[in-house]
């Protein structure tokens, strides 16, 4: 898979399809990552659930919202960060900075995992929120969760490119 023809928007309609593509890839990758975090959290009876940690973090920052609103906002932030990561991945793939391969997906996962760990360390520090968790265990599972995120994003993105190319080939006006 050395050379891949990437979908590049040429019209506002195509821009819309790119946005939908990134959202679908983000949902698949973020959901997979979250399911992994929830499974590890249940397995080890630890609080490794990122949306719940974000809710508690907002409470500690004294954000004036109801608990339901904080919970909803936490999930939106969690999935929004997934969109940001996939948008960055798309940029790398579309500009041939890295190839759309599982090896490069693994490297994106490692970079994303390090970014995620550093980000949570900063969030815990600035919010003065110190949840009663095994931090080493949390950061290990977070690192693995980001690798899962990147590999799922790579796979779903590749599938979406195939769908886009087939759709364009068979249904585009001639």
C-alpha positions in Angstrom: 0.0 0.0 0.0 2.7 2.4 -0.9 0.7 4.9 -3.0 -2.9 5.6 -2.1 -5.2 7.9 -3.9 -6.7 10.1 -1.2 -10.1 11.7 -1.3 -9.5 15.5 -1.5 -12.5 17.8 -1.5 -13.1 19.9 -4.6 -16.5 21.2 -3.9 -18.6 22.2 -0.8 -20.5 18.9 -1.2 -17.2 17.0 -1.1 -16.2 19.0 2.0 -19.4 17.8 3.6 -18.5 14.2 2.8 -15.0 14.7 4.3 -16.6 16.0 7.5 -18.9 13.0 7.7 -16.0 10.7 7.0 -14.0 12.2 9.9 -17.0 12.1 12.2 -17.7 8.4 11.4 -14.1 7.4 11.8 -13.9 9.4 15.1 -17.0 7.7 16.5 -15.8 4.2 15.7 -12.3 4.9 17.1 -13.5 6.7 20.2 -16.1 4.2 21.0 -13.6 1.3 20.7 -11.2 3.1 22.9 -13.9 3.9 25.5 -15.2 0.3 25.5 -11.6 -0.9 26.2 -11.2 1.7 29.1 -14.6 0.6 30.6 -13.6 -3.1 30.3 -10.3 -2.6 32.0 -11.9 -0.4 34.6 -14.4 -3.2 35.4 -11.7 -5.9 35.3 -9.4 -4.2 37.7 -12.1 -2.4 39.7 -10.5 1.0 39.1 -11.8 4.3 37.8 -10.3 4.4 34.3 -13.3 5.8 32.6 -12.2 9.0 30.8 -15.7 10.7 30.5 -16.4 10.1 34.2 -12.9 11.4 35.2 -13.7 14.5 33.0 -17.0 15.0 34.9 -15.2 14.8 38.3 -12.5 17.1 37.0 -15.2 19.7 36.0 -16.7 19.4 39.5 -13.3 20.1 41.0 -12.8 23.1 38.8 -16.1 24.4 40.2 -17.8 24.7 36.8 -21.3 25.9 37.4 -23.4 23.3 35.7 -25.7 20.6 36.9 -24.2 17.1 37.3 -26.2 15.9 34.2 -24.8 18.8 32.1 -21.3 18.1 33.3 -21.7 14.4 32.4 -23.1 15.3 28.9 -20.4 17.8 28.4 -17.7 15.3 29.4 -18.9 12.8 26.8 -19.0 15.6 24.1 -15.5 16.7 25.0 -14.3 13.0 24.9 -15.7 12.5 21.5 -14.6 16.0 20.3 -11.0 15.1 21.2 -11.5 12.0 19.1 -12.5 14.2 16.2 -9.4 16.4 16.7 -7.1 13.3 16.7 -8.7 11.8 13.5 -8.5 15.2 11.8 -4.8 15.3 12.5 -4.5 11.7 11.3 -6.4 12.6 8.1 -4.0 15.5 7.5 -1.0 13.2 7.8 -2.5 10.6 5.5 -3.9 13.0 2.9 -0.6 14.9 2.6 1.5 11.7 2.5 3.4 12.6 5.7 2.7 9.0 6.7 1.2 6.0 4.9 -2.2 4.6 5.7 -0.9 1.3 7.1 -1.3 -0.5 10.4 2.3 0.0 11.2 1.9 3.7 10.9 -1.4 3.5 12.7 0.5 1.8 15.5 3.0 4.7 15.5 0.1 7.2 15.6 -1.3 5.3 18.5 2.0 5.5 20.4 2.2 9.3 19.7 -1.5 9.7 20.7 -1.0 7.6 23.9 1.9 9.8 25.0 -0.1 12.9 24.2 -3.1 11.5 26.2 -1.0 10.7 29.2 0.7 14.1 29.3 -2.6 15.8 28.8 -4.2 13.9 31.7 -1.2 14.7 33.9 -1.6 18.4 33.1 -5.4 18.2 33.7 -4.9 16.5 37.1 -2.3 19.1 38.0 -4.2 22.3 37.0 -7.5 21.1 38.5 -5.9 19.9 41.7 -8.0 16.7 41.2 -6.3 13.6 42.5 -8.7 10.7 41.9 -8.1 7.7 44.1 -6.8 5.6 41.2 -3.7 3.5 40.4 -2.0 6.1 38.2 0.5 3.7 36.7 -2.3 1.3 35.8 -4.4 4.2 34.4 -1.6 5.5 32.2 -0.8 2.0 30.9 -4.4 1.4 30.0 -4.7 4.9 28.5 -1.6 4.2 26.3 -3.1 0.9 25.1 -6.5 2.6 24.6 -4.9 5.2 22.3 -3.2 2.4 20.3 -6.6 0.8 19.9 -8.1 4.2 18.9 -5.4 4.7 16.2 -5.7 1.2 14.8 -9.5 1.4 14.6 -9.2 4.9 13.0 -6.8 3.5 10.4 -9.0 0.6 9.5 -12.3 2.6 9.4 -10.6 5.4 7.4 -9.2 2.9 4.9 -12.7 1.3 4.6 -14.3 4.8 4.2 -11.8 5.6 1.4 -12.8 2.4 -0.4 -16.5 3.3 -0.1 -15.9 6.8 -1.3 -13.9 5.6 -4.3 -16.6 3.0 -5.2 -19.4 5.5 -4.7 -17.6 8.0 -6.9 -16.9 5.4 -9.6 -20.4 4.0 -9.8 -22.7 6.9 -8.8 -20.9 10.0 -10.0 -22.5 12.0 -12.8 -20.9 11.2 -16.1 
